[in-house]
């Protein structure tokens, strides 16, 4: 656990914020390069990324605060202490997706095409951001006697390194999506397919990862809020993928 990376007098660089910023910069840069490759305006993709970053942080913080409302009612000043962690991904994902649709329609850009473009880099940015969770000590795992574990200072309990599991899983998702992105001209393809695959893979990963997490409350049938949201997203994206692939197959029949 190393929440503060550097100190320059009164200035402190927090690992959590640094990792989020690094993930955003890397993801935005690579997405802008891909935009140039496929003939989309790179500047618009950069502008979109800024909107996504702001709305994503706001949505993620809002959901986290709602999940821990009793604490934040008693400590309202803590709402703005983002350097301590406390972002709930699905809140940011939902709000950022809505903002992306509004922005793209206003700019008269194809919503599914652009979502396909940014989906792999969203997974990569998340992968980088999870390193900040590890250094900050949030998003921790359940106690375990498994050999591959982590100890947080002053606790003396071996825990699942869920931050590392998540980071590596997201990196795998990034490579899967990038492979589909570079091969989309070789076989049946429809706009929005890569984004739907991101939704499918991430929700599946997150559902099972939650069983190892030790920081999220179980709210229904021993499932966390994130697991319930994951189930909804998995079903919706799976149904859309199945219907679109069925339509493509029926069109290709003689």
C-alpha positions as CSV (number, residue, x, y, z in Angstrom):
1,X,0.0,0.0,0.0
2,X,1.5,3.3,-1.1
3,X,-1.2,5.9,-1.5
4,X,1.2,8.9,-2.0
5,X,3.7,8.4,-4.8
6,X,5.6,11.7,-4.5
7,X,5.8,14.7,-2.3
8,X,7.2,18.0,-3.3
9,X,6.9,20.2,-0.2
10,X,3.2,20.7,0.4
11,X,2.3,19.1,-3.0
12,X,1.4,15.5,-2.9
13,X,0.9,13.1,-5.9
14,X,-1.6,10.5,-5.0
15,X,-1.3,7.0,-6.5
16,X,-5.1,6.7,-7.1
17,X,-5.4,10.0,-9.0
18,X,-2.1,9.5,-10.9
19,X,-3.2,6.0,-12.1
20,X,-6.6,7.4,-13.3
21,X,-4.9,10.2,-15.1
22,X,-2.3,7.9,-16.7
23,X,-5.1,5.5,-17.8
24,X,-7.0,8.4,-19.3
25,X,-4.0,9.8,-21.2
26,X,-2.9,6.5,-22.6
27,X,-6.4,5.5,-23.6
28,X,-7.2,8.8,-25.2
29,X,-3.9,8.9,-27.1
30,X,-4.3,5.4,-28.5
31,X,-8.0,6.0,-29.4
32,X,-7.1,9.2,-31.3
33,X,-4.5,7.2,-33.3
34,X,-7.1,4.5,-34.1
35,X,-9.5,7.3,-35.1
36,X,-7.0,8.6,-37.7
37,X,-6.5,5.0,-39.0
38,X,-10.3,4.5,-39.6
39,X,-11.1,7.9,-40.9
40,X,-12.7,9.5,-37.8
41,X,-11.8,13.0,-36.6
42,X,-9.2,12.5,-33.9
43,X,-9.9,15.9,-32.3
44,X,-13.5,14.9,-31.8
45,X,-12.4,11.7,-30.1
46,X,-10.2,13.7,-27.8
47,X,-13.0,16.1,-27.0
48,X,-15.3,13.2,-26.3
49,X,-12.7,11.7,-24.0
50,X,-12.7,14.8,-21.9
51,X,-16.5,14.7,-21.6
52,X,-16.3,11.0,-20.7
53,X,-13.6,11.6,-18.0
54,X,-15.7,14.3,-16.3
55,X,-19.0,12.5,-16.5
56,X,-17.4,9.2,-15.6
57,X,-15.9,10.6,-12.4
58,X,-19.1,12.4,-11.5
59,X,-21.3,9.3,-12.1
60,X,-18.9,6.9,-10.3
61,X,-18.6,9.2,-7.3
62,X,-22.3,9.7,-7.1
63,X,-23.1,6.0,-7.0
64,X,-20.3,5.4,-4.5
65,X,-21.7,8.2,-2.2
66,X,-25.2,6.7,-2.5
67,X,-23.9,3.3,-1.6
68,X,-22.3,4.8,1.5
69,X,-24.9,7.5,2.2
70,X,-24.9,7.2,6.0
71,X,-21.1,7.9,6.2
72,X,-21.3,10.8,3.8
73,X,-24.3,12.4,5.6
74,X,-22.2,12.4,8.8
75,X,-19.0,13.5,6.9
76,X,-20.2,15.6,3.9
77,X,-16.7,17.1,3.4
78,X,-15.4,13.6,2.5
79,X,-17.5,13.6,-0.7
80,X,-14.9,15.7,-2.4
81,X,-11.9,13.7,-1.1
82,X,-11.4,11.8,-4.4
83,X,-7.7,11.2,-3.7
84,X,-8.8,8.7,-1.0
85,X,-10.6,6.6,-3.6
86,X,-14.3,5.8,-3.7
87,X,-15.5,5.5,-7.3
88,X,-18.1,3.0,-8.3
89,X,-17.5,2.1,-11.9
90,X,-21.0,1.4,-13.1
91,X,-22.2,4.8,-12.0
92,X,-19.5,6.4,-14.2
93,X,-20.1,3.9,-17.0
94,X,-23.8,4.7,-17.2
95,X,-23.5,8.5,-17.0
96,X,-20.6,8.5,-19.4
97,X,-22.4,6.4,-22.0
98,X,-25.4,8.7,-21.9
99,X,-23.1,11.8,-22.3
100,X,-21.3,10.0,-25.2
101,X,-24.5,9.4,-27.0
102,X,-25.6,13.0,-26.6
103,X,-22.2,14.3,-27.7
104,X,-22.0,12.1,-30.8
105,X,-25.5,12.8,-31.9
106,X,-24.8,16.6,-31.6
107,X,-21.5,16.2,-33.6
108,X,-23.3,14.0,-36.1
109,X,-21.0,11.1,-35.6
110,X,-22.0,7.4,-35.7
111,X,-22.7,6.4,-32.1
112,X,-22.0,2.6,-32.5
113,X,-18.9,3.2,-34.7
114,X,-17.3,5.5,-32.1
115,X,-18.3,3.3,-29.2
116,X,-16.5,0.4,-31.0
117,X,-13.5,2.6,-31.4
118,X,-13.1,3.5,-27.7
119,X,-14.2,0.2,-26.1
120,X,-10.8,-1.5,-26.1
121,X,-9.1,1.6,-24.7
122,X,-11.6,1.9,-22.0
123,X,-10.6,-1.6,-20.8
124,X,-6.9,-0.6,-21.0
125,X,-7.5,2.6,-19.0
126,X,-9.4,0.6,-16.4
127,X,-6.5,-1.9,-16.2
128,X,-4.0,0.9,-15.5
129,X,-6.4,2.5,-13.0
130,X,-6.7,-0.7,-11.0
131,X,-3.0,-0.3,-10.1
132,X,-4.0,2.9,-8.3
133,X,-6.6,0.9,-6.4
134,X,-3.8,-1.5,-5.3
135,X,-1.5,1.3,-4.2
136,X,-4.3,3.1,-2.4
137,X,-5.6,0.0,-0.6
138,X,-9.2,0.2,-1.9
139,X,-11.2,-2.4,-3.8
140,X,-9.6,-5.0,-1.6
141,X,-10.3,-8.7,-1.5
142,X,-11.7,-11.3,0.9
143,X,-9.4,-12.9,3.5
144,X,-7.7,-16.0,2.0
145,X,-5.2,-18.7,2.7
146,X,-4.3,-19.0,-1.0
147,X,-0.6,-18.7,-1.7
148,X,-0.9,-15.7,-3.9
149,X,-2.2,-13.1,-1.5
150,X,-1.5,-9.6,-0.2
151,X,-1.1,-8.1,3.3
152,X,-2.1,-4.5,4.0
153,X,0.0,-2.6,6.5
154,X,-1.2,-2.9,10.1
155,X,-3.9,-5.4,9.3
156,X,-2.1,-8.8,9.4
157,X,-4.7,-10.5,7.2
158,X,-3.9,-12.2,3.9
159,X,-6.3,-11.1,1.3
160,X,-7.0,-11.8,-2.4
161,X,-5.2,-9.2,-4.5
162,X,-8.4,-8.4,-6.4
163,X,-6.9,-5.2,-7.8
164,X,-4.3,-7.3,-9.6
165,X,-6.8,-9.9,-10.7
166,X,-9.0,-7.1,-12.1
167,X,-6.1,-5.3,-13.8
168,X,-4.9,-8.4,-15.6
169,X,-8.4,-9.5,-16.6
170,X,-9.0,-6.0,-18.1
171,X,-5.7,-6.3,-20.0
172,X,-6.9,-9.6,-21.4
173,X,-10.2,-7.9,-22.4
174,X,-8.3,-5.1,-24.1
175,X,-6.3,-7.6,-26.2
176,X,-9.5,-9.5,-27.1
177,X,-11.2,-6.4,-28.2
178,X,-8.2,-5.1,-30.1
179,X,-8.0,-8.3,-32.0
180,X,-11.7,-8.0,-33.0
181,X,-11.1,-4.4,-33.9
182,X,-8.2,-5.1,-36.2
183,X,-9.9,-8.2,-37.8
184,X,-13.4,-6.7,-38.2
185,X,-13.1,-6.6,-42.0
186,X,-12.6,-10.4,-42.1
187,X,-16.0,-11.9,-41.4
188,X,-19.5,-10.8,-40.3
189,X,-19.4,-7.4,-38.6
190,X,-21.9,-4.8,-37.5
191,X,-21.3,-1.4,-35.9
192,X,-21.5,-1.6,-32.1
193,X,-20.3,-5.2,-32.0
194,X,-17.0,-4.4,-30.2
195,X,-18.7,-2.2,-27.6
196,X,-21.2,-5.0,-26.9
197,X,-18.4,-7.5,-26.5
198,X,-16.8,-5.1,-24.0
199,X,-20.1,-5.0,-22.0
200,X,-20.4,-8.7,-22.2
201,X,-16.8,-9.5,-21.1
202,X,-16.5,-6.8,-18.5
203,X,-19.9,-7.6,-16.8
204,X,-19.0,-11.3,-16.8
205,X,-15.6,-10.6,-15.2
206,X,-17.0,-8.2,-12.7
207,X,-19.7,-10.6,-11.6
208,X,-17.3,-13.3,-10.6
209,X,-14.7,-10.8,-9.3
210,X,-17.2,-9.6,-6.8
211,X,-17.2,-12.9,-5.0
212,X,-13.6,-12.3,-4.1
213,X,-14.1,-8.6,-3.2
214,X,-14.3,-7.8,0.5
215,X,-15.4,-4.2,0.3
216,X,-18.9,-4.4,-1.3
217,X,-22.1,-5.1,0.7
218,X,-24.4,-7.9,-0.3
219,X,-27.8,-6.5,-0.9
220,X,-29.9,-9.3,-2.5
221,X,-29.5,-13.1,-2.5
222,X,-25.9,-12.7,-1.3
223,X,-25.1,-10.6,-4.4
224,X,-23.7,-7.1,-4.4
225,X,-25.2,-4.1,-6.4
226,X,-22.4,-4.5,-8.9
227,X,-23.3,-8.1,-9.5
228,X,-26.9,-7.3,-10.1
229,X,-26.0,-4.5,-12.5
230,X,-23.5,-6.9,-14.2
231,X,-26.3,-9.5,-14.7
232,X,-28.5,-6.9,-16.4
233,X,-25.7,-5.6,-18.7
234,X,-24.6,-9.2,-19.5
235,X,-28.2,-10.2,-20.5
236,X,-28.9,-7.0,-22.6
237,X,-25.5,-7.1,-24.4
238,X,-25.8,-10.8,-25.0
239,X,-29.3,-10.5,-26.4
240,X,-28.2,-7.7,-28.8
241,X,-25.2,-9.6,-30.0
242,X,-27.3,-12.7,-30.6
243,X,-30.0,-10.8,-32.5
244,X,-27.5,-8.9,-34.6
245,X,-25.5,-12.1,-35.5
246,X,-28.7,-13.9,-36.3
247,X,-29.7,-11.0,-38.7
248,X,-26.3,-11.1,-40.3
249,X,-26.5,-14.9,-40.8
250,X,-30.0,-14.7,-42.3
251,X,-28.9,-12.0,-44.8
252,X,-25.9,-14.1,-45.9
253,X,-28.2,-17.1,-46.7
254,X,-28.8,-17.6,-50.5
